[in-house]
Structure formats: C-alpha cells, structure tokens
Amino acid sequence: MVSGSSSTEEVVQVEARRLWNATTKDSHNFLPKVLPEVFTSITILQGDGGVGTVKQFNFTPGKKDFSFIKERVDELDEENFVYKYTAIEGGPLGKQLSSACFEVKLVPRKEGGCVARWTCNYETLPGVQPDEGKLKEIKEDSFGMLKKVEQYLLSNPNLYC
C-alpha cells in the first residue's frame, strides 16, 4: 500500500465565482451539457448539494477505465472557493486505489480570472504501485476539460454570474 498525492494548477480566464457556480454548485447540470463526450449524466443521490451530498458521475462508453464514480461532498467553502470531496465507490476504487480524497480551490487573480488548483490524496491497494503515466494522463484530461469549460463560459458571458 502506497500513500501519495498529485496536484496541478491552471490559470483560467473566467472569474472564480462563475467557475465555482458552474462546476461546483451546478455541476450535475453543467458538466454533462458542456462535456457530453465525458459525462452521460450526474445524479445527486443524497443531499441538497451541501456537505454530505453524494453524487454519481456516469461516464460515456469512451471512458474505458470505469463507467461511474460516486463522490461525497466533505467541505464546501463558498467564500474561499474550496471544494473537498471523497470518492466512495466506482472509478479506480477497488481496482488500483483503496481511497481517494480531492480538493479543488479557485483563487481569484487581480488581473482577472482565477487559478484553479486540484489536489488528490490517495492510497493504493496492497501490491499496487502508483502509475505515473496514468497520473499524467489524468492531469492532461482534467486540463482539457477545464479548457472546454473555460471556453464555454467565455462564450456565454451572462451564465453563472
């Protein structure tokens, strides 16, 4: 069993509040609409979107590693744009990982837009070593999705204000 962490950060030309509203508060509607090649649906299984809420992200068949992941909201700090959640079922759990916790933080920039920071703390299953190539692929995929979200919000300046 190996404990590890992976982080990335990207500058986004969209204000933190708009990005937060779209990708955190309304992710279940927004993400399948903007990223239909990734998500078939996102369903709130339990809760009202706040701490304790459980969401199921259903992936398209093109997502060959897994078909869904369930996540539990652990912290939702709207003032500081911090969102923490834990994967509780599906995805890489039970295959490569025994646990995975995430933190997303949006930091407003004086120049406009924000810096989006994403951190994953994980623990592998016994005998499984972290796959650096897979971590790199996940970061690249996340960056690509973030850029599509950014482009959509820039093209629709009145959404999620």
Buried (B, 14 or more C-beta within 10 A) or exposed (E): EEEBEBEBEBEBBBBBBBBBBBBBBBBBEBBBEBBEEBBBEBEBEEEEBEBEBBBBBBBBEEBEEBBBBBBBBBEBEEEEBBBBBBBBEBBBBEEBBBBBBBBBBBBBEEEEBBBBBBBBBBBBBEEBEBEEEEBEEBBEEBBEBBEBBBEBBEEEEEEBE
